[in-house]
């Protein structure tokens, strides 16, 4: 059923003119259960590869809450970048583990981003700069990565406690503009010499 759902999302992505479909895989289960889970994940990815290629859509595996990135790193090492990449979720990475430090190892596979903030305790999908994500450090890693698309926020009005939609949208837009300016500035100056 999961493979059929992702096939549907690949077709939707193609129809909307996109080039990446995000997939969530269970990566935070106890380590002793991971080998069996990896067998199923590989079967699903193998089944999805022909349809993804036929529509020129890449799949991006997303880091989940308190993810140690071990399964993601293994999976990305087994499939080529033209098919499988990483979707980095800043809010998920800010929970429990050392933030974007895992992204540094996989930045050459980054093809999608979900940017949002939280207090480091729960997945809140808050507007950037309202929580504890290290935005300057994260933007530096994104700027030096394989990611070439625009800033993509994954924020939610209700979880953040907003009741005024206009105010929420204005603050979200301003945060997106600030992140874009930071990204452009870092790309213009280039890596430290």
C-alpha positions in Angstrom: 0.0 0.0 0.0 2.9 2.4 0.8 4.5 1.8 -2.6 1.2 2.6 -4.4 0.8 5.8 -2.3 4.3 7.0 -3.2 3.6 6.1 -6.9 0.5 8.3 -6.7 2.7 11.1 -5.2 5.3 10.8 -7.9 2.5 11.2 -10.6 1.2 14.2 -8.7 4.6 15.8 -8.5 5.2 15.3 -12.2 1.8 16.7 -13.0 2.5 19.8 -10.9 5.8 20.3 -12.6 8.0 19.3 -9.6 11.1 17.2 -9.6 11.3 15.8 -6.1 8.8 13.7 -4.0 9.5 13.4 -0.3 9.2 10.1 1.5 9.3 9.3 5.2 10.8 6.1 6.3 10.9 4.8 9.9 14.5 5.6 11.0 14.3 6.0 14.7 13.3 2.5 15.8 15.7 0.5 18.0 18.9 -0.5 16.3 18.2 -4.3 16.6 15.1 -3.9 14.4 16.8 -1.9 11.7 18.2 -4.8 9.5 14.7 -6.2 9.0 13.3 -2.7 8.3 16.1 -2.1 5.8 15.0 -5.1 3.8 11.5 -3.7 3.4 12.8 -0.2 2.6 15.0 -1.5 -0.1 12.2 -3.5 -1.6 10.0 -0.4 -1.7 12.7 1.8 -3.2 13.5 -0.8 -5.8 9.9 -1.0 -6.8 9.5 2.8 -7.0 12.7 3.4 -9.0 11.3 2.6 -12.5 8.3 4.9 -12.2 10.3 7.7 -10.6 12.9 7.5 -13.4 10.2 7.4 -16.1 8.8 10.7 -14.8 12.2 12.2 -14.0 11.3 12.6 -10.4 13.8 12.0 -7.6 12.8 10.7 -4.2 14.1 12.5 -1.1 14.2 10.6 2.2 13.4 12.9 5.1 15.1 12.9 8.5 12.6 12.2 11.3 12.3 13.3 14.9 15.4 12.4 16.9 16.9 10.7 13.8 20.5 9.5 14.2 20.9 9.5 10.3 22.4 6.1 10.3 19.7 4.5 8.2 19.5 7.5 5.9 23.3 7.4 5.4 23.1 3.7 4.6 20.2 4.1 2.1 21.8 7.1 0.4 25.0 5.1 0.0 23.1 2.3 -1.8 21.2 4.4 -4.4 22.7 6.9 -6.8 22.0 10.6 -6.5 20.0 10.8 -9.7 17.3 8.7 -8.0 17.6 9.3 -4.2 18.5 12.3 -2.1 18.0 13.8 1.3 15.2 16.1 2.5 16.5 17.9 5.5 13.9 18.9 8.1 15.3 21.5 10.5 12.6 21.0 13.1 13.1 17.3 13.3 16.9 17.7 13.5 16.5 20.1 16.4 15.0 17.4 18.6 17.4 15.4 20.7 20.3 15.0 18.2 23.0 17.6 17.5 21.0 19.7 15.0 22.4 20.1 11.6 25.7 18.3 12.3 24.4 15.1 10.6 23.6 17.2 7.5 27.3 18.1 7.1 28.1 14.5 6.3 25.3 14.2 3.7 25.2 17.7 2.3 26.2 16.5 -1.2 22.9 14.5 -1.3 20.6 17.4 -0.2 17.8 17.9 -2.7 14.9 19.3 -0.6 14.5 21.2 2.7 11.7 21.7 5.2 12.6 24.7 7.3 10.8 25.4 10.6 11.7 26.1 14.2 11.0 24.8 17.6 12.1 24.9 21.2 14.2 21.6 20.9 11.5 19.7 22.9 8.7 19.0 20.4 8.0 19.3 16.7 6.2 22.6 16.6 6.6 23.8 12.9 7.2 27.4 14.2 8.4 30.3 12.0 12.2 30.4 11.8 14.0 32.7 14.3 11.3 32.0 17.0 13.0 28.9 18.5 16.4 27.3 19.1 17.5 26.2 15.6 21.0 27.6 14.7 19.9 29.4 11.5 23.3 31.0 10.6 25.1 27.7 11.0 22.4 25.7 9.1 22.2 28.2 6.2 26.0 28.0 5.9 25.7 24.2 5.5 22.8 24.5 3.0 24.7 27.1 1.0 27.7 24.8 0.7 25.5 21.8 -0.2 24.2 20.3 -3.4 20.8 22.1 -2.8 20.1 24.7 -5.5 16.4 25.4 -5.0 14.6 28.2 -3.1 14.0 28.4 0.7 11.1 26.2 1.6 9.3 26.8 4.9 7.1 24.1 6.6 5.4 26.2 9.2 2.0 25.8 10.9 -0.2 28.5 12.2 -2.1 26.6 14.9 0.8 24.9 16.5 2.7 28.2 16.7 -0.3 29.8 18.5 -1.3 32.3 15.9 -4.9 33.3 15.5 -4.3 36.1 12.9 -3.7 34.6 9.5 -2.4 37.8 8.0 0.1 38.3 10.8 1.3 34.7 10.6 1.8 35.0 6.8 3.6 38.3 7.1 6.0 37.0 9.8 6.5 33.8 7.7 7.3 35.8 4.6 9.7 38.0 6.5 11.5 34.9 7.9 11.7 33.4 4.5 13.2 36.6 3.1 15.7 36.8 5.9 16.8 33.2 5.3 17.0 33.9 1.5 19.2 36.9 2.1 21.5 34.9 4.4 21.7 32.1 1.8 22.5 34.4 -1.0 25.1 36.3 1.0 26.8 33.1 2.0 26.8 31.8 -1.6 28.2 35.1 -2.9 31.1 35.2 -0.4 31.8 31.5 -0.9 33.4 29.1 1.5 36.0 30.4 4.0 39.5 30.3 2.6 
